[in-house]
């Protein structure tokens, strides 16, 4: 066996081990940093600071290069993650060496993708977009982006489409994962993005985790929490999740609520907190307004609203005892510092915004906010969804730095900042993700550019979305040729991988970090930034997009930020090259960045004010009275189970990168339906049997895995496997405000699949 083969075997065995019992908790204080031991491929000529490609944690990494090749990866001890990286991060070297890269542009001819030149490909794209704009108007074209594009790339696409072409049809996969968190923050505080930071983990005495499997999805943050628990054993970890995940296994209190009922729990907690007098009377009086969704109300009205959510009234619907609700409310309200963290289990819901509002409200009424360890912190799924999409305004209803498309004053501000004529920005919000693909199916959107994402695997009600893409002139820029989306494209553009280009990432805690180019892309591949600048010129918008490098774009963008409460003018390229990220607001080059917002030290808080929610005109945050509304996906005789989807520790998103890395692919195995033993017995299935699962959207079959950690009546499936397209049967219902789909709750039927079953 060669040295490299032996090393690969070591790594695969390590990954199998790290998904087992010892995983993060067993490694706490020594860390996932031990992964460095299994990624050594030889001597290192030079080390370079960088950022992990995957989730929104934004871990700093050190990459060791030899002869232009990444041969070593380790966590950066000077970064916020303090040297800790997860299994996926440890395989970044493999990512840069994967085969199957797109290296030449291709145009679909007679049903096949045929190699062509960049000139021919870009001419065709520009002519098709121009033709449709002239015939059908600006809203006949669209851009569908990603929380993985660099800030400079998303900003350029957004500016081109909204200020140049004149359409707000700019959306992307962040709509699918964190739109509800963004709306929730904006409604509560007047501005998007969390008020706190990862540093709060080091000070919290109570962690309230809801709809977040941090153990598998944000391992370095989980380990940081375990270190806090180890040094302060009295710290309580509360986990709310229908599934007994690895995160739930390590909790002090686990609440396995029925899918879709979480808002009952949050309102019941608020009821107990108010009834027992655990709310912070001074904080409520000085810093909070109450609102019922139509108008401002008083505290007495809020108390009356909560009466319907007394624990004894809602416990049965939740599937937990009233006493447990009271216990959790006590710990949340009375701990020295409570920190809430949540992600897709809260956001991907038809009441995602209400859930976000109410989580924020619990912090406000208890005063568990604006001090070390006390904060609501939504965790982001993608590496740059916060900085690249939310901050740049690259969704169909928003504009840069907290501005709204529907607000005439905000449009006027951006037209002036961008130097375009009044009325250039359309007052009509564009299509959100779900409705964008429906508009393609209805042939209202006739041409679309998709970058750095794989909607033909990630969209809900997937069969309809794929049919819709086939009706549209679809341009896809991607790193690999074999994604479900490139298979549908009319034109495929070879894109550079993240270390083959330069740009800025912005993560969950408002930290901006620079990723520098360390190698050249293969063949003719180009960065998404270069593709967009070229596209803009061919459409005739060279005067709008005047910069030609990411650094020049960053200069424009950071200076533009000074006209907002996001002000990060002080985050220069030079600082980013030296520092391990800087948190905004950061108004000048001498400012250290802002760890916690709305308190002294935040540059927008007036001198002499201890706390100031400056996003609102009266500087008071809002507690909303949000009623529980049952999901449209209700159990019935026809559909007696709930299907919920999520991730596993080894894989990320649709697996276009991680599933190509043998150590990760072997560690995760293939996509399966995971059932509780009682359901397996009822359905008469055993491990490895085939199960047919159906919803109102379609049917599919897959192998069975049995786990006592599942809740009876709930079937779980991960969505990384392109041979197991679970989103074919996932509901496309969405939150009416954020437009984020409800991936977590789909009513389904299930039966053992045999060769005699009806074909799917």
C-alpha positions in Angstrom: 0.0 0.0 0.0 1.4 3.4 -1.0 1.8 6.2 1.6 -1.1 8.1 0.0 -3.4 5.1 0.1 -2.5 4.5 3.7 -3.2 8.1 4.5 -6.6 8.0 2.7 -7.5 4.8 4.7 -6.6 6.7 7.9 -8.8 9.6 7.0 -11.8 7.4 6.1 -11.5 5.5 9.4 -11.2 8.8 11.3 -14.4 10.0 9.6 -16.3 6.9 10.5 -15.0 7.3 14.1 -16.0 11.0 14.2 -19.6 10.2 13.3 -19.8 7.8 16.2 -20.0 8.2 19.9 -16.9 10.2 20.7 -17.4 12.8 18.0 -17.2 16.4 19.1 -18.0 16.1 22.8 -15.3 13.5 23.2 -12.8 15.7 21.5 -13.7 18.9 23.4 -10.6 20.8 24.5 -8.5 18.8 22.0 -10.7 19.6 19.1 -11.4 18.7 15.6 -8.0 20.2 15.0 -6.7 16.6 15.2 -7.9 16.3 11.6 -4.6 18.0 10.7 -3.0 14.6 11.4 -4.9 13.0 8.6 -4.4 15.5 5.8 -0.6 15.5 5.5 0.4 14.9 1.9 4.0 16.1 2.2 6.2 19.0 3.1 4.8 22.5 2.9 6.5 25.3 1.0 4.2 28.1 2.3 1.2 28.6 4.6 -1.7 30.9 3.8 -4.6 32.1 5.9 -8.0 31.5 4.3 -11.6 30.6 5.2 -13.5 27.3 4.9 -15.6 26.9 1.8 -18.6 25.4 3.5 -21.1 26.5 6.2 -21.9 30.0 7.6 -19.6 29.4 10.6 -16.8 30.9 8.5 -13.9 29.1 10.2 -10.4 30.4 9.6 -8.1 27.8 8.1 -4.4 27.7 7.2 -3.6 26.1 3.9 -0.2 24.7 3.2 0.9 24.9 -0.5 3.6 23.0 -2.3 4.2 23.6 -6.0 0.9 25.4 -6.3 -1.1 22.6 -4.7 -2.9 22.5 -1.4 -1.2 19.7 0.6 -2.1 20.5 4.2 -5.1 22.0 6.0 -5.4 23.0 9.6 -7.5 25.3 11.7 -6.3 28.8 12.1 -5.6 29.4 15.8 -5.6 33.1 15.4 -9.2 33.1 13.9 -12.5 33.1 15.8 -12.7 29.3 15.7 -9.3 29.1 17.6 -7.9 26.3 15.4 -11.0 24.1 15.4 -12.3 22.8 12.1 -14.8 20.1 11.2 -14.5 17.0 9.1 -15.6 18.8 5.9 -13.1 21.6 6.5 -10.3 19.1 6.9 -10.8 17.9 3.4 -10.5 21.2 1.6 -7.2 20.0 0.0 -9.3 17.2 -1.7 -11.8 19.8 -2.9 -9.1 21.6 -4.9 -8.0 18.4 -6.6 -11.3 16.8 -7.6 -11.8 15.5 -11.1 -14.8 16.2 -13.3 -14.2 20.0 -13.5 -15.8 22.1 -16.2 -13.0 23.6 -18.2 -14.6 24.8 -21.4 -17.9 26.6 -22.1 -20.6 24.5 -23.6 -23.8 25.2 -25.6 -26.7 22.7 -25.9 -27.0 21.6 -29.6 -29.5 19.0 -30.6 -29.9 17.9 -27.0 -26.2 17.6 -26.2 -23.8 20.0 -24.5 -21.1 20.8 -27.1 -17.8 22.6 -26.4 -17.6 26.2 -27.7 -15.6 29.3 -27.1 -16.1 31.9 -24.4 -16.9 34.5 -27.2 -19.6 32.4 -28.7 -21.1 31.4 -25.4 -21.2 35.0 -24.0 -22.5 36.4 -27.3 -25.4 33.8 -27.3 -26.2 34.6 -23.7 -26.2 38.4 -24.2 -28.3 38.1 -27.4 -30.9 35.9 -25.7 -31.2 38.2 -22.7 -31.4 41.3 -24.9 -34.0 39.7 -27.2 -36.3 38.8 -24.3 -35.9 42.2 -22.6 -36.8 43.9 -25.9 -39.8 41.7 -26.6 -41.2 41.0 -23.1 -39.7 43.6 -20.8 -37.0 43.4 -18.1 -39.1 41.1 -15.9 -38.7 38.3 -18.4 -35.2 37.7 -17.3 -33.7 36.7 -13.9 -30.7 36.0 -11.8 -30.6 33.1 -9.4 -27.6 33.3 -7.1 -26.1 31.7 -4.0 -24.9 32.3 -0.5 -21.6 30.9 -1.7 -20.7 33.6 -4.2 -18.3 36.2 -3.0 -19.7 39.6 -1.9 -18.2 41.3 -4.9 -20.0 38.8 -7.2 -23.5 39.0 -5.7 -23.2 42.8 -5.4 -22.3 43.0 -9.1 -25.2 40.8 -10.2 -27.6 42.7 -8.0 -26.5 46.1 -9.3 -26.5 44.9 -12.9 -30.1 43.5 -12.8 -31.7 46.0 -10.5 -30.0 49.3 -11.6 -29.1 48.3 -15.1 -31.6 45.9 -16.6 -34.4 47.2 -14.4 -35.8 44.0 -12.9 -35.9 42.9 -9.3 -35.8 39.3 -10.4 -32.7 38.6 -8.3 -33.1 35.8 -5.8 -31.2 32.7 -4.8 -30.8 29.8 -2.5 -30.5 31.9 0.7 -34.2 32.4 0.2 -34.5 28.7 1.0 -32.5 28.8 4.3 -32.5 32.1 6.1 -35.0 34.6 4.7 -37.2 34.1 7.7 -34.4 35.0 10.1 -33.6 38.1 8.0 -37.3 39.3 8.1 -37.5 38.4 11.8 -34.5 40.5 12.8 -35.7 43.4 10.6 -39.2 43.4 12.0 -38.0 43.2 15.6 -35.0 45.6 15.5 -35.4 47.6 12.3 -32.2 46.1 10.9 -31.2 42.7 9.7 -28.3 40.6 11.1 -27.7 39.3 14.7 -27.1 41.7 17.6 -24.6 39.3 19.2 -21.6 37.1 18.2 -19.9 33.8 18.6 -18.0 35.3 21.5 -21.3 35.1 23.5 -20.9 31.4 23.7 -18.0 31.9 26.1 -20.3 33.8 28.5 -23.7 32.1 28.4 -25.1 30.0 31.2 -28.1 28.7 29.3 -28.2 27.6 25.7 -31.6 27.4 24.0 -31.1 25.5 20.7 -34.2 25.2 18.5 -34.3 23.5 15.1 -30.5 23.4 15.0 -28.4 20.3 14.9 -25.2 22.1 15.7 -23.3 18.9 16.4 -23.5 17.9 12.8 -24.1 21.2 11.0 -21.9 23.7 12.9 -19.3 21.5 14.7 -16.8 24.2 15.7 -19.5 26.2 17.4 -20.8 23.1 19.1 -17.3 22.4 20.4 -17.0 25.9 21.7 -20.2 25.4 23.5 -18.9 22.1 25.0 -15.8 23.9 26.2 -18.1 26.4 28.0 -20.1 23.6 29.5 -16.9 21.8 30.6 -15.5 24.9 32.4 -19.0 25.9 33.8 -20.8 22.6 34.5 -23.9 24.4 35.8 -24.5 25.6 32.2 -27.8 24.3 30.9 -28.3 23.1 27.3 -31.9 23.0 26.1 -32.7 21.4 22.7 -36.0 21.6 20.9 -36.3 19.3 18.0 -38.7 16.6 16.8 -35.6 14.3 16.3 -33.2 13.1 19.0 -30.2 14.4 17.0 -26.6 14.1 18.2 -27.1 17.6 19.5 -30.2 16.5 21.5 -28.3 13.5 22.9 -25.9 15.9 24.7 -28.6 18.3 26.1 -29.7 18.7 29.7 -33.3 19.1 28.6 -34.6 17.7 25.4 -38.1 18.7 24.1 -39.1 16.4 21.2 -42.1 18.6 20.1 -44.3 17.4 17.2 -43.3 18.8 13.8 -44.9 22.2 13.1 -45.9 23.1 16.7 -42.9 25.1 17.9 -44.7 28.4 18.1 -47.1 26.9 20.7 -44.0 26.2 22.9 -42.5 29.7 22.5 -45.8 31.4 23.3 -46.3 29.0 26.3 -42.8 29.9 27.6 -43.7 33.6 27.3 -46.9 32.9 29.2 -45.0 31.3 32.1 -42.4 34.0 32.2 -45.0 36.8 32.5 -47.2 34.8 34.9 -44.3 34.1 37.2 -43.0 37.6 37.1 -39.7 36.5 35.5 -39.8 39.2 32.8 -37.6 42.3 33.1 -39.9 45.1 34.0 -37.3 47.9 33.6 -36.2 46.6 30.2 -39.8 46.2 29.0 -40.7 49.7 30.1 -37.6 51.4 28.6 -36.9 49.5 25.4 -39.9 47.6 24.1 -43.1 48.3 22.1 -45.8 45.6 21.7 -47.5 45.1 18.3 -50.2 42.7 17.1 -49.3 42.9 13.4 -51.7 45.7 12.6 -51.1 48.3 15.3 -49.2 49.0 18.5 -50.8 47.5 21.7 -50.1 47.7 25.4 -48.5 45.1 27.8 -52.0 44.2 29.1 -53.1 43.2 25.6 -49.9 41.0 25.3 -50.8 39.3 28.6 -54.3 38.5 27.4 -52.9 37.2 24.1 -50.7 34.7 26.0 -53.6 33.3 28.0 -54.5 30.9 25.1 -51.0 29.4 25.4 -50.9 28.3 29.0 -48.9 25.1 29.2 -51.8 23.0 30.2 -53.7 24.2 27.1 -51.0 23.4 24.5 -48.9 20.6 26.0 -50.9 17.8 24.4 -50.5 19.4 20.9 -46.8 19.8 21.5 -46.3 16.2 22.7 -44.5 17.2 26.0 -45.7 17.6 29.6 -46.7 21.1 30.9 -44.1 20.8 33.7 -41.3 20.7 31.1 -42.5 23.9 29.5 -42.4 25.6 32.9 -38.9 24.3 33.6 -37.5 25.5 30.3 -39.2 28.9 30.7 -37.5 29.2 34.1 -34.1 28.4 32.9 -34.4 30.7 29.9 -35.6 33.7 32.0 -33.6 33.4 35.2 -30.1 32.3 34.0 -27.3 34.8 34.3 -27.1 34.9 30.5 -29.2 33.0 27.9 -28.2 32.5 24.3 -30.5 31.2 21.7 -29.3 29.6 18.5 -31.4 28.3 15.6 -31.3 27.5 11.9 -33.3 25.6 9.3 -35.7 23.9 11.7 -37.1 27.3 12.6 -36.6 29.2 9.3 -37.9 26.6 6.9 -41.5 26.9 8.1 -44.7 28.5 7.0 -44.5 30.4 10.3 -40.8 31.0 10.1 -41.0 34.7 10.5 -43.4 34.4 13.5 -41.0 31.9 15.1 -38.1 34.3 14.6 -40.1 37.2 16.0 -41.1 35.2 19.1 -37.6 33.9 19.8 -36.4 37.5 19.7 -39.3 38.5 21.9 -38.3 36.0 24.6 -35.0 37.7 24.8 -36.5 41.1 24.9 -39.1 40.5 27.6 -36.5 38.8 29.9 -33.8 41.3 29.1 -31.6 38.4 27.9 -30.0 40.6 25.3 -27.3 43.3 24.8 -24.8 41.8 27.2 -22.2 39.1 27.1 -23.8 35.6 26.7 -27.3 37.0 26.4 -28.4 37.2 22.8 -30.5 35.6 20.0 -28.1 34.3 17.3 -29.4 32.8 14.1 -26.9 30.4 12.5 -26.4 30.6 8.7 -26.2 27.5 6.5 -24.0 28.9 3.7 -20.6 30.4 3.8 -21.6 33.9 2.5 -25.4 34.0 2.7 -25.2 36.9 5.3 -22.5 39.0 3.7 -23.1 38.2 0.1 -26.9 38.1 -0.1 -28.6 39.7 2.9 -26.1 42.6 3.2 -25.8 43.3 -0.5 -29.6 43.2 -0.9 -29.4 40.3 -3.4 -33.0 39.0 -2.9 -36.0 40.1 -4.9 -37.5 42.3 -2.3 -34.5 44.1 -0.9 -31.7 46.5 -1.8 -28.2 46.9 -0.2 -27.8 47.5 3.5 -31.3 47.0 4.8 -33.2 48.9 2.1 -36.5 47.7 0.7 -37.5 47.6 -3.0 -41.1 48.7 -2.1 -39.8 51.8 -0.2 -39.6 54.8 -2.6 -37.1 56.6 -0.4 -34.8 53.6 -0.4 -35.0 53.2 -4.1 -34.1 56.9 -4.5 -31.2 56.5 -2.2 -29.8 53.6 -4.2 -30.3 55.3 -7.5 -28.3 58.2 -6.3 -25.6 56.0 -4.8 -25.4 54.0 -8.0 -25.5 57.1 -10.2 -28.5 56.0 -12.3 -31.5 58.0 -13.4 -34.5 58.3 -11.1 -36.9 55.5 -11.7 -34.2 53.0 -12.8 -35.0 50.6 -10.0 -38.4 49.0 -10.4 -40.9 49.6 -7.5 -42.2 46.0 -8.0 -40.5 43.3 -5.9 -39.3 40.5 -8.1 -40.1 36.8 -7.9 -38.9 34.9 -4.8 -37.3 31.5 -5.4 -40.4 29.3 -5.4 -42.4 31.7 -7.6 -39.4 32.4 -9.8 -39.4 28.8 -10.9 -43.2 28.8 -11.3 -42.8 31.9 -13.5 -40.3 29.9 -15.6 -42.9 27.2 -16.0 -45.5 29.7 -17.0 -43.0 31.2 -19.5 -43.1 34.6 -17.8 -39.4 34.4 -17.1 -37.8 33.3 -20.3 -34.1 33.6 -19.6 -32.2 33.1 -16.3 -28.6 33.0 -15.2 -27.9 30.6 -12.3 -24.6 30.8 -10.5 -22.9 28.7 -7.8 -26.0 26.7 -6.8 -27.9 23.6 -7.8 -31.7 24.3 -7.7 -32.5 21.2 -9.7 -31.7 19.3 -6.5 -32.5 21.8 -3.8 -35.9 23.2 -4.7 -39.0 21.8 -3.1 -41.7 20.2 -5.2 -38.7 19.4 -7.4 -40.4 17.7 -10.4 -42.3 20.9 -11.1 -39.2 23.1 -10.7 -37.2 20.9 -13.1 -40.0 21.0 -15.7 -40.0 24.8 -15.4 -36.3 25.1 -16.0 -36.6 23.1 -19.2 -39.0 25.9 -20.5 -36.5 28.6 -19.8 -33.3 29.7 -21.6 -31.1 28.5 -18.7 -27.5 29.6 -18.3 -25.5 27.8 -15.5 -22.1 28.8 -14.2 -20.6 26.0 -12.1 -17.4 24.2 -11.1 -18.7 20.7 -12.1 -20.4 19.4 -15.1 -22.5 16.7 -13.6 -24.9 18.7 -11.3 -28.6 18.2 -11.7 -28.9 21.8 -12.8 -26.1 21.8 -15.5 -27.9 18.8 -17.0 -30.8 21.1 -17.8 -28.8 24.1 -19.0 -28.8 25.6 -22.5 -25.4 27.1 -21.8 -22.8 25.9 -19.2 -20.0 28.2 -18.2 -16.9 26.8 -16.4 -16.5 28.6 -13.1 -13.4 29.0 -10.8 -13.4 27.3 -7.5 -13.1 29.4 -4.4 -9.3 29.4 -4.0 -8.9 30.0 -7.7 -10.4 33.5 -7.3 -10.4 36.4 -4.8 -13.3 37.8 -2.7 -14.9 38.6 0.7 -17.1 36.3 2.7 -19.4 37.5 5.4 -20.6 35.0 8.1 -23.3 34.7 10.7 -21.8 37.1 13.3 -21.3 40.0 10.8 -17.6 39.1 10.3 -16.1 39.9 6.9 -13.1 37.8 5.9 -10.9 37.9 2.7 -10.2 34.8 0.6 -7.2 35.3 -1.5 -6.5 33.6 -4.8 -4.0 30.8 -4.3 -4.0 28.9 -7.6 -5.2 29.2 -11.2 -8.5 27.6 -12.4 -8.2 24.7 -14.8 -8.6 25.1 -18.5 -10.7 28.1 -19.5 -12.6 28.4 -16.2 -13.2 31.9 -15.0 -14.4 33.5 -11.8 -18.1 34.3 -11.5 -17.0 38.0 -11.0 -15.3 38.1 -14.4 -18.3 36.4 -16.0 -20.6 39.0 -14.6 -18.4 42.0 -15.6 -18.2 40.6 -19.1 -21.9 40.0 -19.3 -22.6 43.6 -18.1 -20.5 45.0 -20.9 -22.1 42.8 -23.6 -25.5 44.0 -22.4 -24.4 47.6 -22.7 -23.9 48.4 -19.0 -20.2 49.0 -19.0 -20.8 52.5 -17.6 -22.7 51.1 -14.6 -20.2 48.3 -13.9 -17.0 50.3 -14.3 -14.7 48.3 -12.0 -12.8 45.4 -13.4 -11.3 43.6 -10.3 -12.8 42.4 -7.1 -10.6 44.8 -5.2 -12.0 47.8 -7.2 -15.5 46.5 -6.6 -14.9 46.2 -2.8 -13.7 49.9 -2.8 -17.0 51.0 -4.3 -19.1 48.7 -2.0 -17.4 49.6 1.3 -17.7 53.3 0.5 -21.3 52.9 -0.4 -22.0 51.3 3.0 -21.2 54.6 4.8 -24.6 55.8 3.8 -26.2 53.1 6.0 -26.4 51.7 9.5 -24.3 48.8 8.2 -21.3 51.1 7.7 -18.2 49.1 7.2 -16.2 51.7 5.4 -13.3 51.0 7.7 -13.0 47.4 6.5 -10.4 48.0 3.8 -8.8 45.4 1.6 -5.5 46.0 3.4 -7.0 45.3 6.8 -8.7 42.1 5.5 -5.3 40.9 4.2 -3.8 41.2 7.6 -6.6 40.5 10.1 -8.7 37.4 10.8 -12.0 39.1 9.8 -13.7 42.3 11.1 -17.2 42.6 12.4 -19.4 45.5 11.2 -20.4 48.2 11.9 -16.8 49.5 11.4 -17.0 53.1 10.2 -13.3 54.0 9.9 -9.9 52.3 9.6 -9.1 52.8 13.2 -12.3 51.1 14.5 -11.8 47.5 15.8 -15.2 46.3 14.6 -18.4 45.8 16.6 -18.9 42.5 18.6 -22.4 43.4 20.0 -24.9 45.8 18.5 -27.3 48.3 20.1 -25.1 48.9 23.2 -22.2 51.3 24.0 -19.4 50.5 21.7 -21.7 50.2 18.7 -20.8 53.4 16.7 -24.5 54.1 16.1 -25.5 54.1 19.8 -25.6 57.7 21.1 -23.2 58.7 23.8 -24.8 58.3 27.2 -27.3 55.6 26.0 -26.6 52.2 27.5 -28.9 50.4 25.0 -30.5 51.9 21.8 -32.3 49.9 19.2 -31.5 52.5 16.5 -33.0 50.6 13.7 -36.5 51.8 14.8 -37.5 55.5 14.6 -38.3 55.6 18.4 -35.2 53.4 19.2 -37.4 50.7 20.8 -37.5 47.0 19.7 -40.8 45.3 19.0 -42.4 42.3 20.7 -45.0 40.9 18.3 -48.1 39.0 19.3 -47.8 36.1 16.9 -50.6 33.5 17.0 -49.9 29.8 16.2 -51.4 28.8 12.9 -51.2 25.1 12.1 -49.2 24.0 9.0 -51.1 23.3 5.8 -49.4 19.9 5.9 -51.7 18.1 8.3 -51.7 14.4 9.0 -54.6 12.4 7.6 -55.6 8.8 6.9 -54.0 9.2 3.5 -50.8 10.8 4.8 -50.2 9.6 8.4 -46.5 10.5 8.7 -44.4 13.6 8.7 -41.3 13.8 6.5 -38.6 16.2 7.6 -35.2 16.9 5.8 -31.8 18.0 6.9 -28.1 17.4 6.8 -25.5 14.9 8.0 -22.1 15.7 9.4 -20.0 14.6 6.4 -22.1 16.2 3.6 -22.9 19.7 2.7 -25.9 21.0 0.8 -26.5 19.0 -2.4 -23.2 17.2 -2.2 -21.8 18.6 -5.4 -18.5 19.0 -3.6 -18.5 16.9 -0.5 -20.0 13.8 -2.1 -17.1 13.7 -4.6 -14.6 13.3 -1.7 -14.3 9.6 -1.1 -13.6 9.9 2.7 -16.8 12.0 3.2 -18.9 10.0 0.8 -18.0 6.7 2.5 -18.5 8.2 5.9 -22.1 9.3 5.1 -23.2 6.5 2.9 -26.2 7.0 0.6 -29.4 8.8 1.2 -31.9 6.8 3.2 -35.3 7.1 5.0 -34.7 7.0 8.8 -37.5 5.6 10.9 -38.2 4.9 14.5 -38.4 1.1 15.3 -42.1 1.4 16.1 -42.8 2.7 12.6 -40.5 0.1 11.0 -42.5 -2.6 12.8 -45.8 -1.1 11.7 -44.6 -0.9 8.1 -43.0 -4.3 8.4 -39.6 -3.1 7.1 -36.1 -3.9 8.3 -32.8 -2.2 7.7 -31.9 -2.0 4.0 -35.5 -2.8 2.9 -36.9 -0.4 0.3 -39.6 2.0 1.4 -42.0 3.9 -0.9 -42.8 7.3 0.5 -45.5 9.5 -1.2 -46.8 13.0 -0.7 -49.3 15.1 -2.7 -46.3 16.1 -4.8 -45.1 12.7 -5.9 -43.5 9.4 -4.8 -40.0 8.0 -4.4 -38.4 4.9 -3.0 -35.3 4.5 -0.9 -33.6 2.2 1.6 -34.6 2.1 5.3 -32.4 2.9 8.3 -33.9 2.3 11.7 -33.0 4.6 14.7 -34.4 5.0 18.1 -33.4 8.6 17.9 -36.3 9.3 15.5 -39.7 10.4 16.8 -42.5 7.9 16.1 -44.5 9.2 13.2 -41.6 11.2 11.7 -39.4 10.1 8.8 -36.1 11.8 8.3 -34.1 12.1 5.1 -30.9 14.1 4.1 -30.9 15.9 0.8 -27.3 15.6 -0.4 -27.6 12.5 -2.6 -28.5 13.2 -6.2 -29.6 9.5 -6.6 -32.0 10.1 -3.7 -33.8 13.3 -4.7 -35.9 13.7 -1.6 -37.2 17.1 -2.6 -39.3 15.5 -5.3 -41.8 14.8 -2.5 -41.2 17.9 -0.3 -44.0 20.5 0.0 -43.4 23.9 -1.6 -45.7 25.8 0.9 -43.9 28.9 2.2 -44.0 31.6 4.8 -46.3 34.4 3.4 -43.9 37.1 4.5 -40.3 35.7 4.0 -41.4 33.4 1.1 -39.1 30.7 2.6 -40.4 27.1 1.9 -41.4 24.7 4.6 -38.9 21.8 4.0 -39.3 20.6 7.5 -43.0 19.5 7.5 -44.5 17.4 4.7 -47.3 14.9 5.3 -46.5 11.6 3.6 -47.6 8.0 3.4 -45.1 5.1 3.5 -45.2 1.4 2.6 -42.8 -1.4 2.0 -41.7 -1.4 -1.7 -41.4 -4.6 -3.6 -41.2 -5.5 -7.2 -45.0 -6.0 -7.1 -45.6 -2.5 -5.9 -46.9 0.1 -8.2 -44.0 1.6 -10.2 -43.0 5.2 -9.3 
